[in-house]
Amino acid sequence: MRFLLSCSLLLLAGPVLIAEPAFAETIFVSNEKDNQIAVVDGDSLQIKNKIKVGRRPRGITLSADGTQLYVCVGDDNRIDVLDIASGKIVHTLPSGPDPELFVLSPDGKKLYVANENDNMVTVIDVAERKAIGNIQVGVEPEGMGISPDGRILVNTSETTNMAHFIDTEKHTVVGNVLVDSRPRVARFTDDGKQVWVSSEIGGTVSVIDAAAHKVIKKIRFEVTGVRREAIQAVGIQMTRDGKRAFVALGPANRIAEVDTDSFEVKRYFLVGQRVWNLAFSPDEKRLYTTNGISNDLSVIDLERNKVIKSIPVGGAPWGIVVKP
Amino acid sequence: MILIGYLARQEDPRTPLSFLEPVATDEGLQGARLALADNNMTGAFLKQSYRLVEQTLPQDGDIATGVKALADEGVRFVVADLPADALLAAAGLPEAKSMLLFNARATDDTLRNERCRTNILHTAPSRRMLADALAQYLAWKKWTRWSLLSGRDPGDALYAEAVRRAAKRFGGRIVDEKSWTFDTGNRRTDTGVTTIQSDIPLATQGADYDVLVVADEAGDFGDYLDGRTWYPRPVAGTQGLTATAWSRVNEQWGGTQLQSRFEKLAGRWMTPRDYAAWLAVRSIGEAAARTNAAGFDDLSAYLHSPDFELAGFKGEALSFRAWDGQMRQPILIAGPRMLVSVSPQEGFLHPVTPLDTLGDDAPESKCRLNR
């Protein structure tokens, strides 16, 4: 009863809070607990559809042409390929055991998948639908980032606590950088010069010089009234102009905004509980976040710097992508 | 090459009352072996390597022989899978003066207080940490009236003592105390069920309570209680709802990976003893990776420093308390088949870290280490 009431209040509040003109984008969220992809209309901010996929969907990413969504379904040891127009799984890709996160090469031809249980990165040829290589990395591979030119792949290993730099032509490790405990997400800056790596247990973001394989800055976070242990850095996104970076802080229930020149934290946004991942709207006027414990999606207005809405999306929302 | 010793004595295999649990003969050791593999995997990227020197003495074997053998091999980090007295005997030997021992077994509170030693770090939680973790959860549930049922082993009395202290700290009230006086004997007897069914109501009669807290560390009778008690009340403590450092039911915080790696290696579930040994060996690996050093003094200094942090699949960083060498860590509240909660509970506040609401905090510690 209480749940119904709060839902209807949100629905009532929706149109009043959203002053922006129409958004055409579609937001996809993987619900880890529900085994579903929630499809949210960026205009009305209403759920349009929920699509059943394999068990424990986490990492999701769009195909290069934007017509398909790749979904890591860890408990089924595969990647489901979802046709967006029909809302149906059209085929699967062989990912190796327990895929959690992956990254698509800039040309859209290869998927690099982290296999948590096997200390391996699997390379998949998307068109051929087969694995074409494995790269041995540290214990519990997790985050995956790729350089804008597609030549360097960065994988993080959660128990080894490293960012492994991998040559994508030779499939060999060319550098290893030690970062704080339980590294999660790795993200290249658009100029390819830096890699930002978040550490969940360490609660920091290491900024790595991509050429020198050296940590040049460690960004720390401090939120008044939140205990240090609850600050767990995970998702990272940066605006295309390279000026604003956003970091999800997990059980601190905050998104930190970091100035990419000074590496100073400019502000914190209070979002839902245990925020793991985040994605921009195509015009970068909004930031969407997945909150795994409060089971919702927060919408941040980046022009007014305000959290404007939360949308219940399903059980344990994890990954998020936005299709223009 | 970083050498890590593993010191244990042969013991009679532990035979759990439940047939669902295997009889394990390699508890602890398999945890150390897994962490060694994890260390070497990471070490491969840093040009560091580790070797485990396993030293298992006969049941009546002299501890000094084991420590000397390790010292002769040049081992200075030693994971001790030993009860309290044997651990102290090892730590007091001249060879151990230049060693760092990791207590991966003994939960005795005196080891963190009156009998603490500068050359011991504890990766096993203390009884007080376990009892405090359970008490916080029971307080959160508002199950404040406890009946305490203790076994006859010396460890059971010490566990009961920790429970009494936890009751005082977190608002529990012990309304009744009883000792287990029945003989349980072998787990496999044809008429066992009939006898137990009539014994348990007798043993648990008395003042009414919210929860029956059982102190039975060896698992001699505790698993018989649930479903047979005089009052229809839950069982908690060493059996039933259990406060523990590790349990197979935990797959939170990436625990799935540790559980599956362990099962692949050992062919059985990871126990708290395996977990404590894993923590010890991983701590050394973490110190070596962070300092990029292999020397004993560098690693030991880092392990004792406030910079040291270890990820232990329990949602936050683990580190060693400066005042008694105890590893601070969340404690799982585990049911027999599901994870129920994890302590410290929300709302039990501490000026430094809520983890220090479990066990002996600096002001109350009787350990006076001259570090």
Chai-1 contact restraints between the chains, C-beta under 6 A:
chainA,res_idxA,chainB,res_idxB,connection_type,confidence,min_distance_angstrom,max_distance_angstrom,comment,restraint_id
A,E116,B,Q257,contact,1.0,0.0,6.0,A-B,restraint_1
A,N117,B,S260,contact,1.0,0.0,6.0,A-B,restraint_2
A,G138,B,T42,contact,1.0,0.0,6.0,A-B,restraint_3
A,V139,B,D38,contact,1.0,0.0,6.0,A-B,restraint_4
A,V139,B,M41,contact,1.0,0.0,6.0,A-B,restraint_5
A,E140,B,Q257,contact,1.0,0.0,6.0,A-B,restraint_6
A,T159,B,D38,contact,1.0,0.0,6.0,A-B,restraint_7
A,T160,B,T42,contact,1.0,0.0,6.0,A-B,restraint_8
A,N176,B,F45,contact,1.0,0.0,6.0,A-B,restraint_9
A,S181,B,E309,contact,1.0,0.0,6.0,A-B,restraint_10
A,S181,B,A311,contact,1.0,0.0,6.0,A-B,restraint_11
A,S181,B,A317,contact,1.0,0.0,6.0,A-B,restraint_12
A,R182,B,A311,contact,1.0,0.0,6.0,A-B,restraint_13
A,I201,B,A311,contact,1.0,0.0,6.0,A-B,restraint_14
A,I201,B,A317,contact,1.0,0.0,6.0,A-B,restraint_15
A,E229,B,E316,contact,1.0,0.0,6.0,A-B,restraint_16
